[in-house]
Each structure stands twice: as structure tokens, then as C-alpha cells.
């Protein structure tokens, strides 16, 4: 696109390819070394944190790939400005009902 349309944002094709390759390498390493990984992850104690750390690492890398993938395709989230609005009290019926006035019922 040309500059007169205002869309001069560069697409992150290189980052998408890098994150995609890294994601594929992590998945391949995980699947090719299942026996070793299972033996290491099932030792107990502090080794129990390794599956969680691995899941976070793979999720982060794959999420980066997915984000750049959608950006390359041109799919972006809409950016709405959040404004605080005054809430108006709307009557339940078509016309407002009069509010009852408090009365003092004292006996003398």
C-alpha cells in the first residue's frame, strides 16, 4: 500500500518465520525424546517443576508465532477507546412514578 492510505505498518514476516521454526524445533525435540523427558519429569521433588516450565516455554514460543502469523495475514484486534459514561436512571414504565413522601404517624 502507498503512504496516502496511511497503512505503512511493516508486516513481521521474519519474526513469524523465526518463532515458527523455534516452535517446530521445540515440538520435534519434545516428541523425539519422549523417553528421556518422561524419566526426568517423573523423578519427583524439584523435577516436578520441569513440566510446568516446559509448558510455559512452549506456550510462549507458540503464542509468539501465532501472534505474528495473524499480523502477517492482516488480522488485528480492534482498538476501542474506553470512556466513562454517566449512567442515566431510566424509568421502569413509560412515565416516572411519584415517590412516596415519608409521613409521621404520631399519636398524642
Steps between C-alpha positions, in 0.01 A plus 500: 500500500611853447543764765195698398276229648682511834580128516879501515533243778759237416391137532710282735571221252855436628385476863217268399744268324744509794234426761347233273835326454574518873154366581541211257846423643364491858215270402739274303745483793216420738360222282838348406617476862182377669670226700772724640256778580258263673780352712624847598157650570386211720789508748302711746617776736615807303484308172122537520538864396657405167171408325351834606805694380499306172132572446556872562797511262317320219188710557701824486682405180188364329299807610760729347479308175119513497497873575742581218317261267171688543678833464651389169153399380370843599275390785530750783295563812275801498615782720208672666542801724350431839301794631323532830134570442251645740230254575156637453215368708235377265144468627355153512180617331438757231450776755670545833302408806486749788707405799305454826570765760587390854221565753512535873225305671529609858216464748459760770 
